[in-house]
């Protein structure tokens, strides 16, 4: 949790709700208007948890579309960043007419922090932050939060296709935030986790933090979701189907959250 806070202090994800942020919101509305045609959304009310929700673009968009369809909605947004959640509160109030429940916390502890939800949403192409071992822990926590007939929705990009075939990864990536330069540098490849270890550095201050990037494809992510949910659907959002919303329906009840722990082989 503290590493992610340090990461976002050096690599501030854009949190504007105008300009680029408004465009992202418009795209999310379009995506979810297709998703909610699924029979799962035929019921009359939904409690939605926007996990790692930031300023709430995904959660607000899904709830807006559900309200347009005549559904009753209750939105909860969980994120590490209090400042982002403050913006999410105002944004949701403007778009939905009511403020969401806000929770500052670790997504891996969602099962301890949140009451049961009908839908858990992970929006914003978040999953490269996590390798398969940690995604398994995350999905197990999500499985515990989702009600027996509920679903998880994950906004996802096929990184194998994009990062290996279309845009091969480089050792150095420069990023500019408000005229301040941040560099992302290749450090090593971790075979145990399957992650590329990179370090984000501020040349101005010298501050740095190491982080991992896992190159997911659609198939692997869908298969992991299927491990924890009985059925899987995919809603492509690009013409080549390389990005979309993966939906897992009806959580499996084979084990408890405490039954999964990271194995010793990841140590060292």
C-alpha positions in Angstrom: 0.0 0.0 0.0 2.8 2.4 0.9 4.7 1.5 -2.2 1.7 2.4 -4.4 1.3 5.7 -2.6 5.0 6.5 -3.3 4.5 5.4 -6.9 1.6 7.8 -7.4 3.5 10.6 -5.7 6.2 10.3 -8.5 3.9 9.2 -11.3 0.7 11.2 -10.8 -2.1 9.7 -12.8 -4.2 12.5 -14.5 -7.2 13.2 -12.3 -8.9 16.0 -14.2 -12.6 15.6 -14.8 -12.5 18.1 -17.7 -10.6 17.8 -21.0 -9.0 14.3 -21.1 -11.0 13.2 -18.1 -14.3 14.2 -19.7 -13.3 12.2 -22.8 -12.5 9.1 -20.7 -15.9 9.5 -19.0 -17.7 9.7 -22.4 -15.9 6.5 -23.6 -16.9 4.7 -20.4 -20.5 5.6 -20.9 -20.4 4.1 -24.4 -18.7 1.0 -23.2 -21.2 0.4 -20.4 -24.3 1.0 -22.6 -23.2 -2.2 -24.4 -22.3 -4.1 -21.2 -25.7 -3.5 -19.4 -27.5 -5.2 -22.3 -26.4 -8.5 -20.7 -29.2 -10.4 -18.9 -27.4 -10.0 -15.6 -28.5 -6.4 -15.5 -32.2 -7.2 -15.9 -32.8 -6.9 -12.1 -34.0 -3.6 -10.6 -31.2 -2.4 -8.3 -27.5 -2.7 -7.9 -24.9 -1.9 -5.3 -21.6 -1.2 -7.2 -18.1 -1.2 -5.8 -15.6 0.8 -7.9 -12.4 -0.9 -6.7 -9.2 1.2 -7.1 -11.7 3.8 -8.4 -9.6 7.0 -8.3 -11.8 9.9 -9.3 -14.7 7.6 -10.0 -14.9 7.7 -13.8 -15.7 4.0 -14.2 -18.1 3.7 -11.3 -20.0 6.9 -12.0 -20.3 5.9 -15.7 -21.7 2.4 -14.9 -24.1 3.8 -12.4 -25.2 6.6 -14.8 -26.0 4.1 -17.5 -27.9 1.9 -15.0 -29.9 4.9 -13.8 -30.7 5.7 -17.4 -32.1 2.2 -17.7 -34.4 2.8 -14.7 -32.3 0.9 -12.1 -31.7 1.9 -8.5 -28.0 2.2 -7.8 -25.7 2.7 -4.8 -22.1 3.5 -5.5 -19.1 2.8 -3.3 -15.6 3.9 -4.4 -12.4 2.5 -2.8 -9.0 3.9 -3.4 -5.7 4.6 -1.7 -5.7 8.3 -2.6 -7.9 10.6 -0.4 -7.5 13.5 -2.8 -8.8 11.4 -5.7 -11.8 10.2 -3.6 -12.6 13.8 -2.8 -12.9 14.6 -6.5 -14.9 11.4 -7.0 -17.5 12.6 -4.4 -18.1 15.9 -6.2 -18.2 14.2 -9.6 -20.7 11.5 -8.5 -22.9 14.1 -6.9 -23.0 16.1 -10.1 -23.6 13.1 -12.4 -25.8 10.9 -10.2 -27.5 13.3 -7.9 -26.1 11.7 -4.8 -22.7 11.3 -3.1 -21.1 7.8 -3.1 -19.7 6.0 -0.1 -16.0 6.6 0.0 -13.4 4.2 1.5 -9.7 4.9 1.7 -8.0 1.5 1.7 -6.1 -1.4 0.1 -8.0 -3.2 -2.6 -6.6 -6.6 -1.4 -8.5 -6.0 1.9 -11.8 -5.2 0.1 -13.5 -8.2 1.8 -12.7 -6.6 5.2 -13.6 -3.0 4.2 -16.8 -3.3 2.1 -20.2 -4.9 2.6 -21.4 -7.2 -0.1 -21.9 -5.7 -3.6 -23.8 -6.8 -6.7 -21.0 -5.6 -9.0 -17.3 -5.0 -8.4 -15.8 -2.9 -11.1 -12.0 -2.5 -11.8 -11.8 0.3 -14.5 -8.9 2.1 -16.0 -6.5 -0.6 -17.3 -5.2 -1.2 -13.8 -4.2 -4.8 -13.9 -0.5 -4.5 -15.2 0.3 -3.3 -11.6 -0.2 -6.9 -10.5 1.3 -10.2 -11.4 -0.7 -13.5 -11.6 0.0 -14.4 -8.0 -1.3 -11.1 -6.7 -4.2 -11.0 -9.1 -5.3 -14.3 -7.6 -5.3 -12.8 -4.2 -7.1 -9.7 -5.5 -9.8 -11.8 -7.2 -10.2 -14.0 -4.2 -11.0 -10.9 -2.1 -13.4 -9.7 -4.8 -15.1 -13.1 -4.9 -15.8 -12.7 -1.2 -17.3 -9.2 -1.7 -19.6 -10.2 -4.6 -23.0 -11.5 -3.7 -23.8 -15.1 -4.9 -25.5 -13.9 -8.1 -23.2 -11.0 -8.6 -20.4 -10.1 -11.0 -17.0 -8.6 -11.5 -16.2 -6.3 -14.4 -12.6 -5.6 -15.4 -11.6 -3.1 -18.0 -8.6 -4.7 -19.8 -6.1 -4.4 -22.6 -4.2 -7.2 -24.3 -0.7 -6.1 -23.4 1.0 -9.0 -25.2 -0.5 -7.7 -28.4 0.1 -4.0 -27.7 3.4 -4.0 -25.9 5.2 -6.9 -27.7 3.8 -6.9 -31.2 2.5 -3.4 -31.8 4.8 -1.2 -29.6 7.8 -3.2 -28.3 8.8 -2.0 -24.8 11.8 0.3 -24.4 14.3 0.6 -21.6 13.5 4.3 -20.9 10.1 6.0 -21.0 9.9 9.8 -20.4 6.6 11.2 -18.9 5.7 14.9 -18.4 3.3 16.0 -15.7 2.7 19.7 -15.4 6.1 20.4 -17.1 7.9 18.1 -14.6 9.8 15.2 -16.1 9.5 11.7 -14.7 11.5 8.7 -16.1 10.5 5.0 -16.1 13.6 2.9 -16.4 14.0 -0.9 -17.0 15.7 -2.6 -14.0 15.3 -6.3 -14.4 13.0 -9.2 -15.2 11.6 -11.2 -12.3 11.1 -14.8 -13.4 9.2 -15.8 -10.2 6.5 -13.3 -10.7 6.7 -12.9 -14.4 7.0 -9.1 -14.0 9.2 -6.6 -15.6 10.7 -4.6 -12.7 11.0 -0.9 -13.5 11.9 2.1 -11.4 10.2 5.5 -11.7 12.6 8.4 -11.0 12.2 12.2 -10.6 15.4 13.7 -12.1 14.6 16.9 -10.3 14.5 15.5 -6.8 16.2 12.1 -7.2 13.3 10.3 -5.6 12.6 6.9 -7.0 10.4 3.8 -6.4 10.6 0.4 -8.0 7.4 -1.2 -9.4 6.4 -4.2 -11.4 4.6 -4.4 -14.8 3.0 -7.6 -15.9 2.2 -8.0 -19.6 -1.3 -9.5 -19.5 -3.3 -10.8 -22.4 -7.0 -11.1 -22.6 -7.0 -14.9 -22.4 -4.9 -15.2 -19.2 -6.9 -12.6 -17.4 -10.2 -14.2 -18.4 -9.0 -17.6 -17.3 -8.0 -16.3 -13.9 -11.4 -14.7 -13.5 -13.0 -18.0 -14.5 -11.1 -19.7 -11.7 -13.0 -17.5 -9.2 -16.3 -17.0 -11.1 -18.6 -19.6 -12.8 -19.0 -17.9 -16.1 -17.0 -15.4 -18.2 -18.1 -12.9 -20.9 -16.1 -10.4 -23.0 -17.3 -7.1 -24.4 -14.7 -5.7 -26.9 -14.4 -1.9 -27.1 -11.9 -1.7 -30.0 -12.5 -2.9 -33.6 -9.6 -5.5 -33.3 -11.0 -6.7 -29.9 -7.7 -6.1 -28.2 -9.3 -4.1 -25.4 -12.7 -4.5 -23.6 -14.6 -5.4 -20.5 -14.2 -8.9 -19.0 -17.2 -10.0 -16.9 -17.2 -12.8 -14.4 -20.6 -13.9 -13.1 -21.5 -15.8 -9.9 -18.5 -16.2 -7.6 -17.3 -19.7 -6.8 -17.5 -20.6 -3.1 -14.7 -23.3 -3.0 -12.5 -21.6 -0.5 -12.1 -18.7 1.9 -10.0 -15.6 1.5 -7.6 -16.9 4.2 -7.0 -20.1 2.3 -4.8 -18.3 -0.3 -1.4 -16.9 0.7 1.6 -16.0 -1.4 3.9 -19.0 -1.6 7.4 -19.0 -0.2 8.9 -19.3 -3.7 8.2 -15.6 -4.2 10.5 -14.6 -1.4 14.0 -13.4 -2.0 
